[in-house]
Amino acid sequence: MRLSWAFVRVLLWLCVSEWSAVTGAFTQALDSDFTFTLPPGHKECFYQTMKKDASLEIEYQVLDGAGLDVDFYLSSPTGHILASDFRKSDGVHTVETEDGDYMFCFDNSFSAVSEKVIFFELILDNMDDGEDPESWKEYVQGADLLDMKLEDIMDTINSVKARLGKSLQIQTVLKAFEARDRNLQESNYDRVNIWSFTNVVVMVVVSCVQVYLLRSLFDDKRKTRT
């Protein structure tokens, strides 16, 4: 069977580009997350450059800190507040974007003594670099060169890529929930131990006082003359 050079080039291009696309679902910056410590009385802001007609999704959680709460707001490149939360432990916000730098801030200024450990994840959609996804068709010279449907292969691989990226996103969020619950349990464990120790000390002191009082009631301090 003779294979044309165009057919071979198409197969090679598909293998290289689609493999890099599938593996890139785990390494590209389209989905990114970050965990940081926000000191008491401070505010921390981050910036994300977006393109027009794209989508920006921000999900955050307070993993540790008294109250597990923080103030949050998201502003557009023109300075308008698009979303805001007050004293919340988690939140999810999605906005359609335009060209410019979007700013989102976490504010812990209402807390004077407690620092907060905050996790957030950014999910950017429609952030392509303008490359034509159908550019592979230029290597095809005639519809009868390929018996298989390359478009179906592309759709299948893109679907696998999207599902793998979504799985990674869900696992990251679940890890954040687990970390927050673990910190809360450890904090409650320390409080229970301290309270139990305090109760034991109080009980011992009360017992000693009671014994002393009972003995003092039966102690005859009068001197006996002989």
C-alpha positions, 0 to 999 in steps of 0.5 A: 500500500502506498502512503502519500507524503501528505498523509504521513505529515498529517499523522506525524503532526497529529501525534506531536501536537495532540500529545503536547496538548494532552500533557499540557492540560496538567502543566499550562497556566490556564488552570493554576492554584496558589496557597499563601498566608495572610497576616492579621490586619493586612490585605493582599492583591493579585493581578491576572491579564485577560483577553476579550471574550474570555472567562475568568473563574476564581475559587478560594478557601480559607484553610486555617485561622480563627473564624476561617473567614476573609473579605474578598473582592474582584475588580475589572481593569477599569476599577469597577467591583465585579464581585465581593464577599465579606467574612466568608470561608470560601467562594466561587466567582466567574466573569466574562472578561475584556482586555486588561488586568483584573485585580482580586484581593483578600482582606484580613484587616478586620482581624487584629491577631489571627493570620489566615491561610488562603488557597485560591485557584484560577481557571481561564477559558478561551485564552487561545493564542489566536492559532487556527485550530484547523491549521492541520487541514493545510497538509491534506491534499484532497479528501480521498487521501484519508479514510479516517475522520481526522475531525473525529479524532481531534474532537475525541482527543480534545474531549479527553484533554478537557476531562483530564483537566477537570479531574485535576481541578476537582482533585485540587479543590478536594485537597484544599477542603481536606486541608481545611477540615484537618486544620479545624479538627487539629484546632478542636483537638487542642482545645479539648485537651486544654479544657480537659486538663483545666477541668482535672486541675480544678477537680484536684484543687476542689478535692484538696480544699474539701479535705482541708475543710473537713479536717478543720471541722474535726480538729479540736484546737482547745488546749487540755489542762492536766 
